[in-house]
Amino acid sequence: MHTSVINLIGIENKLNVLAYENKRKPEIIAVSKTFGIQHIKPVLEHGHKNFGENKIQEAISKWTDLKKEYTDIKLHMLGKVQTNKVKFLIPLFDYLHSLDNLKLAEKISNEEVKKNKKIKIFIQVNLGEEDQKNGINLKDLDNFYNECKKNLNLDVIGLMCLPPQNENPEKFFRKLKECSDKFRLTDLSMGMSNDYEVASKFGSTFLRIGTKIFGERV
Ligand SMILES: *Cc1c(COP(=O)(O)O)cnc(C)c1O
């Protein structure tokens, strides 16, 4: 069996045990950014459905044909999206995890009408209040959420966060869960290779795992 598949099964097994503490077992998004099709194929053949990328251009070249071959794949965009790339985002992707500004939200709304297709969306929240990080600040979240949901008619299903590195992620996961409950959202995108077990405990529904499945990126 391919190493990536063994890794994935190992994570699934850990989650099966953890799942007793949670109400809902989280889905694993296999984050395949920087890895070529030959690395992705074994995981697809194993039957895995959720994959994540962080660059539109790279995703187009890797996934346009793969998605025709494996028709029930869900593709997740995790990285920053420029507004001029939205016309490529909507046809190829099923989820966006990184909505963080109004211009992008408006562009998505327009493009969804044009293409007659809706994607599921997470609002990225900047919980660390770090200037350099992407994400909507907590104090602006109410307004932003309402604008996306009511005025732009976006299918916002949850919140996403990237806790500051070198800090214990627990308080960030707890905070995001609180916000999510307040808006009565169904999904939470949090947890990566190093903290997915903690994130699961705090109610994550989508774990974004790259390194622990595919290995170190070069
Ligand atoms: C790359 C990436 C991941 C996966 O990171 P790992 O530490 O390799 O699991 C998760 N989320 C986002 C937004 C990423 O860009």
The ligand as a MOL file (V3000), in Angstrom:
LIG
                    3D

  0  0  0     0  0            999 V3000
M  V30 BEGIN CTAB
M  V30 COUNTS 15 15 0 0 0
M  V30 BEGIN ATOM
M  V30 1 C -0.9920 23.9340 3.4720 0
M  V30 2 C -2.1840 24.2020 4.2550 0
M  V30 3 C -2.6840 23.2410 5.1490 0
M  V30 4 C -2.0110 21.9050 5.4060 0
M  V30 5 O -0.8860 22.0820 6.2190 0
M  V30 6 P -0.1170 20.8450 6.8880 0
M  V30 7 O 0.5660 21.4380 8.0640 0
M  V30 8 O 0.8370 20.3440 5.8390 0
M  V30 9 O -1.1120 19.8180 7.2530 0
M  V30 10 C -3.8470 23.5510 5.8490 0
M  V30 11 N -4.4860 24.7260 5.6800 0
M  V30 12 C -4.0440 25.6600 4.8190 0
M  V30 13 C -4.7980 26.9360 4.6960 0
M  V30 14 C -2.8760 25.4390 4.0870 0
M  V30 15 O -2.4410 26.3880 3.2590 0
M  V30 END ATOM
M  V30 BEGIN BOND
M  V30 1 1 1 2
M  V30 2 1 2 3
M  V30 3 2 2 14
M  V30 4 1 3 4
M  V30 5 2 3 10
M  V30 6 1 4 5
M  V30 7 1 5 6
M  V30 8 2 6 7
M  V30 9 1 6 8
M  V30 10 1 6 9
M  V30 11 1 10 11
M  V30 12 2 11 12
M  V30 13 1 12 13
M  V30 14 1 12 14
M  V30 15 1 14 15
M  V30 END BOND
M  V30 END CTAB
M  END
